[in-house]
Each structure stands twice: as structure tokens, then as C-alpha cells.
Amino acid sequence: RAGSLAVTNARGVFSRPIAEYIVMMMLAIARRLPQLLELQRERTWQPLRGRELSELVVGIVGYGSLGQELARLLVPFETRVLATRRHPERGAKEPNVEVLGDDRLNELLRAADVVVVAAPLTESTAGLIGARELQEMREQAWLINVARGRLVDEFALRRALESGWIAGAVLDVFNEEPLPPDSPLYDTPNLILTPHTSWASDRVVGRSIDLFLENLARYRAGQPLRNLV
């Protein structure tokens, strides 16, 4: 229409590398890689028993393109997945996924061995995971945040890890980036930090260009655009 402006986004471009990052961390957690590396530094020979991903329940908070890609990658591992989304009636294509409404977040937190935060940052989701939610989680559970730093209350997470409410956490995003050298997060026990690199992949730029070119062709042909905002 005259005077209208079509805006699209790059939804899905980063889903594969971030999903692979999460699987990497889940395998490291299940096979106790952090503890094994610590034993190596200590020059200590102590075999540790790990777990298989088929034993775990993974909770995905926010079942968008990233959550769906993660669930797809977990199918061969036979991992059970619980996921929350705004419209649970849309369900899931993957056979290993049970979709819950956003109002059932606590149910997911109580059941999951690994909780993955993959929701968008909005006014309603800021501080989504705070002290109350962390206390709902199992003592042996891990939290992984690859979405936005403000979704998780960092002070509450530090308290949870120092007090043993949960077993550990992985953060790739933070309230303040770059994370300053004097941040107490660096010294928080059982916390793995990475510098917002979960999205980084050699294929991201090419995938972005392919999406742009496809939408350009669709626009010129008068066809519906992908990822229309």
C-alpha cells in the first residue's frame, strides 16, 4: 500500500549455532567435563560417573525458532523436552516435546534437569528467572541462558549457586556487556561464562544474505515476505 513500510527480521539465522552451543554445554554438564578438567589441573586420577542425555528432562523457556531447533537436535539423543510458549495450542512437530503455556513455567522448572532460557526480552519477561523461580528448580538442575541477560536476575543466580539451590549455570549473555573484569560472576561457584559467542558461526553471514535475497525476490514478485514484523 502507498505509504506503508514492510519490516522483516533475521529470525532463525542464529538458531542452529546457538542450539549446537546448548547441546555442547548439556553434554559437558552430563558427562561432568568441568569436574574432569579440574581433576586434570590438580593432577588427580578420579574416574567420575556421568549421565546420558536420554536420562535428562530439558526445559525450554520460550519455544520459538531457537527452542524448536534445539528440540530437533535433541531427538536423536532421546531427550524428553518440556517447553513453554505463549500459544501452547500450536504444539510441536518433534515427538519428544510437550508444550506448556507460559502460566505453567513453575511446572517446567520443577521437572527439568536443564532449564534453557530462550525467550525474547520484553517488558513482561524481564526478570523472568528470579529467586522464586530458582528455588523451584531441582538441586541437581542447571540453568543455561542464551537469550538476553535481563531475563535472569544475576544477583539471585549468584545466591542460588553459592547456597546450593541449583547445581550450576551457564551464561552467554549478561546485564552488562562486556562483562567487567571485577564482576563477581567470575568468582561464582559452578558458573560457566562465555562472552556472548553462542551465535557465532562461519555460516551466519551467508545465511543472512540468503534470507535477504529471498525476501528481495519475494518483494519484487509481490509475494509474502518471510519474518515479517
Buried (B, 14 or more C-beta within 10 A) or exposed (E): EEEEEEEBEEBBBBBBBBBBBBBEBBBBBBBBBBEBEEBEEEEEEEEEEBEEBEEBBBBBBBBBBBBBBBBBBBEEBEBBBBBBBEEBEEEBEBEBBBBBEBEEBEBBBEBBBBBBBBBEBEEEBEEBBBBEBBBBBBEEBBBBBBBBBBBBBBEBBBBBBBEEBBBBBBBBBBBEEEBEEEBEBEEBEBBBBBEBEBBEBEEBEEBEEEBEEEBEEBEEEEEEBBBEE
